[in-house]
Amino acid sequence: FAYDSVDCSFYLPEGTWTFIFMDTPTCNLVQWYGDFIKYLVFVTIVACLDTLCILRIYYVKRRQAHAIQDSVSAVRRGRERNLVYQAVLQGIFFTSELITYFLLSPYARNKWEAFLLTTMSWCLVHGMDGFIVLSCNRDFRKQIKE
């Protein structure tokens, strides 16, 4: 919405392999706050929720250490642990993509560096997202094999 209301659309400059915003003060503000800060806040919120989940698993595991363990609760704890691993890995990858795309790419010295720091990092993080989901979730892997 913000991109259309202030005419901040992407364009592909000649000689580069990177889509960029129009270089105006308004578009720079929209890019910084509408993209970078917004997504960084989302990743931070998810990281906080992940931390709370890790703490909950730790305390539940500690509390159940003296109780009789059954196989169902062990499987459930394993699934919860894998979900936490998945969320942490996804947070790390998305944060690294935000850093390379918004903070490091302005320092690119040529079109190849700009391409790697923007387009390639965006493609890698979204490709790795699916790979992380599959590697951390046994049920998804079973569905694919069937």
PyMOL commands that set and color helices and strands:
alter all, ss='L'
color gray80, all
select helices_A, chain A and resi 2-5+25-64+71-107+111-136+138-145
alter helices_A, ss='H'
color red, helices_A
select strands_A, chain A and resi 10-11+20-21
alter strands_A, ss='S'
color yellow, strands_A
deselect
rebuild
show_as cartoon
